Amino acid sequence: MQKILIVGGGSSGWIVASYLNAVLRRAGEPLVDIALIEAPGIGRIGVGEATVPTIRNVLQAIGVEEKTFMKEADATFKQAIRFNNWHHQHDDGYYHPFDRHAMGPVDRIGADWLSSDQKRPFSEFVSPQPQLCDLGLAPKMPGARDFASPMPYAYHMDAEKFADYLCRLATSRGVGHYQDRVTDIRVGETGHIEAVHTEGGLELKADLFIDCTGFASLLIEKTLGSSLVNYSPWLLCDRAVAMRVPYDQFFSGHIRPYTTATALSAGWVWDIGLVNRRGTGYVYSSQFLDDDDAAQELKAHEGPHADDIEPRLLKFYVGRREEQWRGNCVAMGLASGFIEPLESTGLYLVEYAALMLAEHFPYKKDSMPVLAARYNAILNQRYEEILDFVNLHYCLTARSVTPFWQEVQRPERVTERLAAKLDFWRHKAPSGSDFDDHLRLFSHQSYEHILYGMGFRADEAQKGISLGQPQSIANIVEAATPRLPRHEAWLHQELGHTIPPATQ
Ligand SMILES: Cc1cc2nc3c(=O)[nH]c(=O)nc-3n(C[C@H](O)[C@H](O)[C@H](O)COP(=O)(O)OP(=O)(O)OC[C@H]3O[C@@H](n4cnc5c(N)ncnc54)[C@H](O)[C@@H]3O)c2cc1C
């Protein structure tokens, strides 16, 4: 039986271990032998709290019960991202909901909205989800089936607890677990890794190694030399200061069923509500702001209750490995690359990589180069897709209050692919046929939410007709509002969490 050794036990290591252990089976019997090694002295990054709806497919494939997972990871629901002050310094904000609007034989929704008086934001025109988010409702009713809902949703969760939960689950199902630090890696004449050696004196051999060592990229980069394709010309942020705000320190009385991303002087701050605390962090560019000022700005944004909380500094790079799979080593998670967390794509890329590896699994050693070439092409395309989509959020800003926001508007800060799309969309509202890549995460509808939320308009004549809200959307909101519980009520009723009263 082939052996897989995963090096690194953060969220990526444990997602991959649990997923491959669940799906690489025939008639219930494992096809591979999986073990994971993590260094107890090297902590996880400890962030990665917002997800996208595909996480539900992965959790289902792993075979977890939704409520058990939610309790174990302190998870709450996420239905959208709300962007505040990205277009102007003080704007009304806009939503990027997960819900996808229904299209007719020809997708005219964008064009219809553009030719209307645009009094209602685009996202409300095409989806009930922004209004459900404003009302603070859960995406599903009490008693609904695991992972099922008419409204697409994802989760916010505690990253450490999530990894610990998957660790317990995977090891109880037969995944081997070593707690030791890898100090040396032996590479054979073929360029394949033969074994890793540990501080504790172990030698661990495998047929396939998965590098989940985070930004250390111990196997794929430091050992095999797969260098970084740098995305920093288009994405300027390279640091974050993050903090946890417990509800006994401050609680508004509501747990928002969406992520909030608010623009600040040299980047943006995320705000994520869990069951007993919020996670918040300022993602910024070190070219434009120093770390102490970033911490102060984050605390000032949060309010006086954060005076005693010391933010944690995280440094990161943006880019992807030239090859995610080199020789007999596949990198996943931060070891494989990173795009800043504006659209919560870090864990999605791990899920996707695990899925693609399962599909391209090298059961025969000599098929590895062919499978690796295709795998690398697919993963590179995903990275490039996400780069362009995140880039879109910045380049359309009309904020010019600080040098950072002036810089992100410059033409050289826009990828060529995205610039070509923006030119094209001056002539026609986006539709599915504008993209050749059918595996992409972000549909043309996601693009429309950001484009119109950020004030982009096609050159179509505006007729200024008043369209109001389409009846179908109004009907959904009207039908759903009395039936869906408030988010906090669902968490209390279904998971037994005690939600504290609002702080005075
Ligand atoms: C500021 C920020 C915010 C983010 N927010 C989000 C978000 O909202 N949503 C999202 O999806 N993603 C987000 N991400 C990305 C997300 O955090 C990661 O994709 C995810 O946590 C996976 O990390 P990892 O497992 O690859 O690395 P880590 O968590 O860093 O784990 C690395 C592991 O490798 C082990 N290791 C390292 N060296 C050795 C060694 N020599 N021997 C043995 N073991 C070793 C460590 O012990 C550890 O277990 C964010 C990232 C950052 C930087």
The ligand as an SDF file (V2000), in Angstrom:
LIG
                    3D

 53 58  0  0  0  0  0  0  0  0999 V2000
   -3.8160   37.2040    8.2910 C   0  0  0  0  0  0  0  0  0  0  0  0
   -4.4080   35.9580    7.7080 C   0  0  0  0  0  0  0  0  0  0  0  0
   -5.7950   35.7930    7.7240 C   0  0  0  0  0  0  0  0  0  0  0  0
   -6.3630   34.6480    7.1480 C   0  0  0  0  0  0  0  0  0  0  0  0
   -7.7200   34.5300    7.1150 N   0  0  0  0  0  0  0  0  0  0  0  0
   -8.2680   33.4860    6.4530 C   0  0  0  0  0  0  0  0  0  0  0  0
   -9.6720   33.3390    6.3520 C   0  0  0  0  0  0  0  0  0  0  0  0
  -10.4490   34.1300    6.8930 O   0  0  0  0  0  0  0  0  0  0  0  0
  -10.1550   32.2860    5.6670 N   0  0  0  0  0  0  0  0  0  0  0  0
   -9.3450   31.3610    5.0900 C   0  0  0  0  0  0  0  0  0  0  0  0
   -9.8400   30.4310    4.4360 O   0  0  0  0  0  0  0  0  0  0  0  0
   -8.0060   31.4520    5.2020 N   0  0  0  0  0  0  0  0  0  0  0  0
   -7.4620   32.4770    5.8610 C   0  0  0  0  0  0  0  0  0  0  0  0
   -6.1050   32.5530    5.9900 N   0  0  0  0  0  0  0  0  0  0  0  0
   -5.2980   31.4340    5.4970 C   0  0  0  0  0  0  0  0  0  0  0  0
   -5.3600   30.3010    6.5220 C   0  0  0  0  0  0  0  0  0  0  0  0
   -4.9610   30.7880    7.8050 O   0  0  0  0  0  0  0  0  0  0  0  0
   -4.4860   29.1320    6.1240 C   0  0  0  0  0  0  0  0  0  0  0  0
   -4.7730   28.7770    4.7920 O   0  0  0  0  0  0  0  0  0  0  0  0
   -4.7490   27.9380    6.9960 C   0  0  0  0  0  0  0  0  0  0  0  0
   -4.7010   28.2680    8.3610 O   0  0  0  0  0  0  0  0  0  0  0  0
   -3.7760   26.8230    6.7220 C   0  0  0  0  0  0  0  0  0  0  0  0
   -2.5200   27.0760    7.3100 O   0  0  0  0  0  0  0  0  0  0  0  0
   -1.4350   25.9260    7.2070 P   0  0  0  0  0  0  0  0  0  0  0  0
   -1.9920   24.6920    7.8160 O   0  0  0  0  0  0  0  0  0  0  0  0
   -0.9980   25.8300    5.7910 O   0  0  0  0  0  0  0  0  0  0  0  0
   -0.2210   26.4790    8.0370 O   0  0  0  0  0  0  0  0  0  0  0  0
    0.0200   26.6080    9.6820 P   0  0  0  0  0  0  0  0  0  0  0  0
   -1.2580   26.8160   10.4120 O   0  0  0  0  0  0  0  0  0  0  0  0
    1.0730   27.6320    9.7760 O   0  0  0  0  0  0  0  0  0  0  0  0
    0.5810   25.1950   10.0740 O   0  0  0  0  0  0  0  0  0  0  0  0
    1.9210   24.8220    9.8300 C   0  0  0  0  0  0  0  0  0  0  0  0
    2.1740   23.4800   10.4970 C   0  0  0  0  0  0  0  0  0  0  0  0
    3.4660   23.0190   10.0730 O   0  0  0  0  0  0  0  0  0  0  0  0
    4.1390   22.5090   11.1900 C   0  0  0  0  0  0  0  0  0  0  0  0
    5.5780   22.5990   10.9440 N   0  0  0  0  0  0  0  0  0  0  0  0
    6.3020   23.6740   10.5440 C   0  0  0  0  0  0  0  0  0  0  0  0
    7.6140   23.3640   10.4910 N   0  0  0  0  0  0  0  0  0  0  0  0
    7.7100   22.0410   10.8450 C   0  0  0  0  0  0  0  0  0  0  0  0
    8.7910   21.1470   11.0100 C   0  0  0  0  0  0  0  0  0  0  0  0
   10.0630   21.5120   10.8110 N   0  0  0  0  0  0  0  0  0  0  0  0
    8.5110   19.8770   11.4000 N   0  0  0  0  0  0  0  0  0  0  0  0
    7.2500   19.4630   11.6320 C   0  0  0  0  0  0  0  0  0  0  0  0
    6.1900   20.2910   11.5010 N   0  0  0  0  0  0  0  0  0  0  0  0
    6.4190   21.5640   11.1230 C   0  0  0  0  0  0  0  0  0  0  0  0
    3.6660   23.3420   12.3750 C   0  0  0  0  0  0  0  0  0  0  0  0
    3.8590   22.6550   13.5890 O   0  0  0  0  0  0  0  0  0  0  0  0
    2.1760   23.4970   12.0060 C   0  0  0  0  0  0  0  0  0  0  0  0
    1.4650   22.3750   12.4890 O   0  0  0  0  0  0  0  0  0  0  0  0
   -5.5180   33.6570    6.5890 C   0  0  0  0  0  0  0  0  0  0  0  0
   -4.1320   33.8060    6.6310 C   0  0  0  0  0  0  0  0  0  0  0  0
   -3.5800   34.9560    7.1800 C   0  0  0  0  0  0  0  0  0  0  0  0
   -2.0830   35.0940    7.1740 C   0  0  0  0  0  0  0  0  0  0  0  0
  1  2  1  0
  2  3  1  0
  2 52  2  0
  3  4  2  0
  4  5  1  0
  4 50  1  0
  5  6  2  0
  6  7  1  0
  6 13  1  0
  7  8  2  0
  7  9  1  0
  9 10  1  0
 10 11  2  0
 10 12  1  0
 12 13  2  0
 13 14  1  0
 14 15  1  0
 14 50  1  0
 15 16  1  0
 16 17  1  0
 16 18  1  0
 18 19  1  0
 18 20  1  0
 20 21  1  0
 20 22  1  0
 22 23  1  0
 23 24  1  0
 24 25  2  0
 24 26  1  0
 24 27  1  0
 27 28  1  0
 28 29  2  0
 28 30  1  0
 28 31  1  0
 31 32  1  0
 32 33  1  0
 33 34  1  0
 33 48  1  0
 34 35  1  0
 35 36  1  0
 35 46  1  0
 36 37  1  0
 36 45  1  0
 37 38  2  0
 38 39  1  0
 39 40  1  0
 39 45  2  0
 40 41  1  0
 40 42  2  0
 42 43  1  0
 43 44  2  0
 44 45  1  0
 46 47  1  0
 46 48  1  0
 48 49  1  0
 50 51  2  0
 51 52  1  0
 52 53  1  0
M  END
$$$$
